[in-house]
Amino acid sequence: MTRMPLAKLLQELGLALAYNAAVGLYLTAVTSYSLSTNLVYTQFIGFAIYAAMRGSCLILDQPRPGWGNAALSIPLGGFVGFALATWVKGLTLAEVLQAYPDVALITTATVLIFGILAVWHFHDEACMLDAQAEARAERLCRSEQEALTTRTELALLQAQIEPHFLFNTLSNIVGLIDTEPAAARRMLIDLTALLRTSLARTRRADVTLGEEIDLLRAYLGIMAVRMGSRLRWQIDADAPTLAARLPPLLVQPLVENAVRHGIEPAPEGGDLTIRCRRDGDALVIEVNNSGRVFAPSPNEGIGLANVRERLRTCYGNRANLDLEAHSAGGLNARIRLPFHDDESTSGYR
């Protein structure tokens, strides 16, 4: 059986009290009966009709009255309310009808007024509840659509990044097959191990920074086989940051850009440093190379554009990617995003 919240019950009783008083004042103005008599009758009749309307809803387990409830409750409540008011006044129904022959007409008009007020109130309430339910359904539908769109966007962006990394690595192996077959074999073995680990992770919504760093170590190990001493790299990550969660393959495009477009073209190669630290409620990841400064072309900029778009999709304006060129050569790419791990709330919006 549906129960009405206490606050709503008190609100409706207050409205009924006001309606009853207003009708009592009206009857005092248009009839010869005293204000006190009119108020007694209007209050009893009004509350009896209200009780009959709400009582029928409880019995039938309905959220609000319908036309059937009104057709039954208005005359029943009007009669009960009139009888109770007469009893409170110390009279009988026969005495009232004999002493006041026009009371039947006045009572009928009063019941009609209360009926109109009750029907109007519950109809207005029904319209408001329907509008609220429709608004809630629309918000839920919009929320589900936005969540689906977000998941689709992330899947598309990630689908662009995974082949980007895979094809470049395979290209490196092809380049070594004729000149350094042993190195190509080692790279292929490393790549197989890398893909076995990474493909399972990239199907997840997020990974830990420690898992991301493991993939970066594997990637840089593969690239070091090809570039030899021309690639010098290190990863410096504070221990507490390793549990931080972030979208998979978020840092790898920055590392790949730094190697392929910053260090590899430089004859002397260069140094690559990856630093990860916590700054208050933010996780800061820096990919710094000492090679040449590169201006991404439309093709070279796919990785950077995807990183920015994934940050926007996952975190809104709470995350960003900044590029800073060094005067002596090289580039520093810095990701700043909300810090969260398994013990904190999710940073995704």
N, C-alpha and C positions, 0 to 999 in steps of 0.2 A: 504494500500500500504506500502510495507516494506521500511523503511528509513535507510540509511547507517549512522553509527556514523561518526561525523566530523573527528575524528582522523584517522579512516580507510580511509576516502575519501582523506585526505591530503597525507596519506602514498602512496596510489595507484597513485595519481597524480604525486608525486615525482618519483615513479618508472617509470611511463610513460615518464616523462621528460628525465630521464636517458636513457631509451631504445631508445627514439627518437634521442637523441644526439649521441648515439653509432652507430645507423644506418646511421645517417648523416655523421659521420666520415668515416664509411666504404664506403659509396657511393663516397665520395670525393677521397678516395684512389683508387677506381676502375673505376671512370668515369672522364670525362674532365670538369664536372661542378664545380663551385666554392663552397667553404664550406658554404658561407652564403646562396646560393640558395638551397643547399642540406638540410641545417638545417631548412629553412623555410618550405620546402615541407615535410620533415620527421616529424616535429613537428605538422603541420596541419593534415597530414594523420594519424599519431599515435594517436593524441587526438580525431580525428573524429571517428576512429575505437573504441577507448575506450568508447567515449560517446554513440556510437551506441550499444555497448555491454551492458553497464550499463543501458541505456535508455530502451532497450528491456526487461531487468529484472524488471524495475519499472513498465512498461506497463503491463507485464504479471504477476506481483507480484511474482517474483521468487527470492529466496535468492542468487542465483548465475547463471551465463549463462550456457546453455547447447549447444550441437552440433547444434541444430536448430538456436539458437541465433547467433552462430559463422558463420554459412552458410549465414545468411542474413546480419549480421552486418559488416563483413569484406569487402565484395565488396561495400556495400552502404557507409560505412565509408571511404573506400579508394577513391571512386569517389568524395564524398563531400569534403574530405580533400584536394584532388588534385585541385578541382575547387576553393576552398577558397584560397589556396596558390597562384594559378595563378592570382586570382583577386587582392591579396595583392601585387603581383609583377607588377601590372598594365597591365596585358596581358589578352587576351581572350583564350579560349581553342583552337579555330581554329588557332590562331597565334602561339601558342606553338607547336601544332602538325605539322604545316607547317615549322616552323623554326628548330624544333628539332624532326626529324622523329623517332629517337630511344627512345624518351621519353616515349612512350607507353610501350615499353618493360621494361624500367627501372622502371616505375611506377608500372607495374605488379609485378616485382620482389620485389619492396619495400613493396607493399601491402602484398605479400606472406610472407615476413620476419616479418612484423607486425602481420600478422595472426598467424604465428607460435608462436611468442612471447606471443600474447594474449591468445591463446589456452593453451600454456604451463603454463602461469601464473594462469589462472583461474582453470585449472586442478589441479595444485599444491595446490591452495587455497582450492579447493573442497576436496582434499585428507586430507589436514590439518584439515578442519572443521569436516569432517567425523571422523577423529581420535580423535579430541577433544570431539565430541559428544559421541563417544564410551567410551572414558575415563570417561566422566561425568556420563554416564549411569552405568558404572562398579563401580565407586565410590559410586553412590547412592544405587546400589544393595548391595554393600558390607556394606554400612552404615546401610541399613535396616536389613541386615542379622545379623550384630553385635548387633543392638538394639533388634532384636528378640531373639538372643542367650542370651543377658543380662537378658531380661525379663524371659526367660525360666529358666536360672540359679537361679535367685532370687526366682522364684516360687518353684523350687525344694528344694532349701535351706530352704525356709520358711515352706514348707510342711513337712520337717523333724523336724523342731523345734516345730511346733504346737502340733503334737501328742506326742512328747517327754514331753512337759509340761503337757498335758492333762492326759496321762497314769500314770505319776508319781503322780499327784494329786488324781486321782481315786484310785490308790494303797493306798495312805494315808487314804482315806475314808474307803476303805475295811478293813484296819487294825484297824479302830476305831469302826466299826459296832458292834462287839461283846463286846468290853470292855467299850466303851463310846459312846453309841448310840446317846445321845443328842449332843455330840460334832460332831459326824459324820453327823447328820442332819444339824447342823449349817454350817459345811464345804460344804455340798452338796448344801445348799441354796446359800452360798457365791460363790461356783463354778458356779452355774447356772447364777447368776448375772454377774459373771466375764466373762463367755463365751458369754453371750448375748451382752456385750459391746465389747469384744475383737475381736470376729469373724468378725464383720463388719469392724473394724479398720485394721485387718491384711490383708484384701483384697485390701487395698489402697497401693499406692507406698510408702507413708511416713506418719508419724504422728508427732505430736508435742511432745517435751520432757515431757510436762505436762501430756499428755494422756498416755505416757509410764509409768510415775511415778504412775498414778492412777492404772494401771494394776499391778505394783509392790506392791503397798500398798495392793491390794486385794490378791495377791499371798502370801505375807508375813503374812497377817491376817489369811489366811487358814493354813499356816504352823505353826503359833503361837498357833493355837488351838491344834494341835497335840503335839508340843514340850513344850508348856507352858512357864515357866520362863527360860527354857534353851535357848530360842531364844530371844535375846534382839536386837532390830533393830531401826534404825532411818534413815531418808532421809533428807539430807541437800542440797537444790538446790537454787542457786541465782535466784531471780525473773526474771531477763532478759533472763535467759537460758530456761525458761519454754516454750517460743515461738519457740525455735529452732526446726527444722525439721530433722528427721532421719528415717531410715527404721524401720518398726514396729517389736517388739519383738527382738530388738537388745541387750538390756541390760538384759532381763529376763534370758537367759541361764547362764549369769555370776552370777546372784543372786541365781539361782537354784543350780549351782555348789557349790557356797560358803556355802549354807545351807546344802545340802545333803552330800557333800564330805568334808566340812571343819568344820562345827559347829555340825551337827547332830551326827557324830561318837564320838565326844569328850564327855566324861561323864558329864562334867560341862557345856557343851554347849558353847556359845560364843556370842560375839557382832558382829553385821553386820551393817556397815555404808555405805550408798550410798551418794557420794558427786558429785555435778554437778556444773561446773563453766565455765566461758568463759575466754580463754587465747588468747587475740589478735583476730585473725581470726579463732581460733579453739575452739571447744567444747570439754571439758575434763570431762569424766565420770569415777569415781573410785568406785569400789565395794571392800570394805575392810572387811575381817573377822578375828577374833582373835582366831579361832579354830585351827585345825591342818593344816599343809601344806600337800596338796595332789598332787600326781603325776598322772595326768589323764591317765587312761587305755584307750585302743582303744574304748571301749564303752562309758566311762565317757567323752572322749574327743570330742564326736560328737558336743556338744554345742559350745565348744571353736573353733573347726575347722570351724563350720558354721559361727560363728561370724567373724572370720578372712576372710573367703571366701566372705561373703556378703560385708564386708568393701572393699575388693579388687575389687569386681565387681562394687560397687557403686562409689568408690572414687579413685581407682587405688592406687598409692603410696602416696596419700595425707592423708591416714588414717592408723592407726595401733592399735593393741592390745598387751599390754605388761603385763607380769605377774611378780610380785616381792614378794619373800618369806620374811617374817619377821623373825628375829633371835629368837624372843621370841615365835614364833608360829603364824600361820595364813598366809594369802596370800592377796595381793592387786592386783586386775585386773584393768588396766587402758585403757580406749578407748580414742583415740584422733582422731577427725575427723573435717572436715571443718564446721564452723558455718554458718548456713544460716537459715533465717526465711522467713515469707511472704513478708517482705520488702527488702530482698536481693535476689541476684541471686541464682539459685539452685546450691547445692554443688555436685550434681551428674555429672559425666562426660558424 
